[in-house]
Amino acid sequence: MVLTTTKIETIRKQFPILNQELNGKPLVYFDNAATSQKPLSVIKAIEDYYKTINSNVHRGVHQLSQLATDAFEESREVCREFVNAKSIKEINFTKGTTESINLVAYSFGRKFVSKGDEIIISEMEHHSNIVPWQILCEEREAVLKIAPINSKGELDMEAFENLISAKTKLVSIVFISNSLGTINPAKRIIELAHNVGAKVMLDAAQAAPHQKLDVQDLDCDFLSLSAHKMFGPTGMGLLYGKEEILEEMLPYQAGGEMIKEVSFEKTTYNELPFKFEAGTPNISGAIALKASIDFINEIGWDFIEQQEKALLDYGTERLTEIEGLKIIGTADNKASVISFLLGDAHPFDVGVLLDNMGIAIRTGHHCCQPLMNVLGIEGTCRASFAVYNTKEEIDRLYEGLLRAQKMLM
Ligand code: PMP
């Protein structure tokens, strides 16, 4: 158990937003799976960029443009290290996970998926890892197959193995589920997919803030993440793709930056990674993403993992003490996300009452409506923890839930 060390206090000082009262009560922020808070270093990186080097990248001969380009490209290198990609050509900046998955569905899908081919996703996917594949499958007359989960909210690996076949073109799976906290056995899934020649896209939106990513060790073909879930800015993220596959893919959006030469007769495309980065990019976002990775590296994965595990264990223990509270998602391998139902109370009512007590949780379907249908519920309450959360905050949630229970039942 780490939980209340001076290191946590030092970390919390870097998040001024946490040090405030809402509804007359000190804020407890347990909605980190939706978006994390931002440390001063990330906020400062955005401010410094606009104060000192704001300029467009890759184009100008003037000094400011060079400085902005250097900072932008330095971020790409830091992102490459963060996911352990072989080359910066494999790091495509995007708006986030949603855009990254759409990019693959569009550029890989429209080139390599044809009539009768199969794409496998799972029952626990976020809408952003369902809808792009539905659109693609409808257009290409391909088939979308859904891998089921077991009663603990884990992927049913036997059923997954039965679904996979020579017809499978792509498997697109969430690494860590935002609604259940389940950590999927990504390496095994990738191995099985590769055995039949299928490619694998990993949705690492929730994994990126919680554990070290290593695309070479995983051997995934694509991986997406969103900066805002890992202490970085909104509207920023990346798509990792293996260079040889990205080379073969069609451009996603067309315009400036992604071209080599344009004439009215013919256009040639820029090299990777610029081929997939049409238009002026989110320059301050990329620079702030670097700051968020620096922040994570400074704390260190060992500490983050240890602290989050302690929060998950303590949170699970306390919430389980509440009579009538049911935890939804009890995977053996789980991240610091606890979805639950408080008796028959509607999650929305629980969320509003907790909000009145200064406690921010998420309620609803968490952009996983099909999963909620599978579970036979409308939604859940979800408390999701980050490294800056504390044992005392979990105690506040526990007490808040007891009070909510009295009011609602
Ligand atoms: N996948 C998962 C598992 C997520 O949790 C989210 C965000 N809730 C997304 C995809 C979409 O991410 P974004 O909205 O940042 O594009």
Residues whose N, C-alpha, C, O or C-beta is under 5 A from the ligand:
A	BS01	PMP	A33 G96 T97 T98 E99 H126 S128 V174 I176 N178 D203 A205 Q206 S226
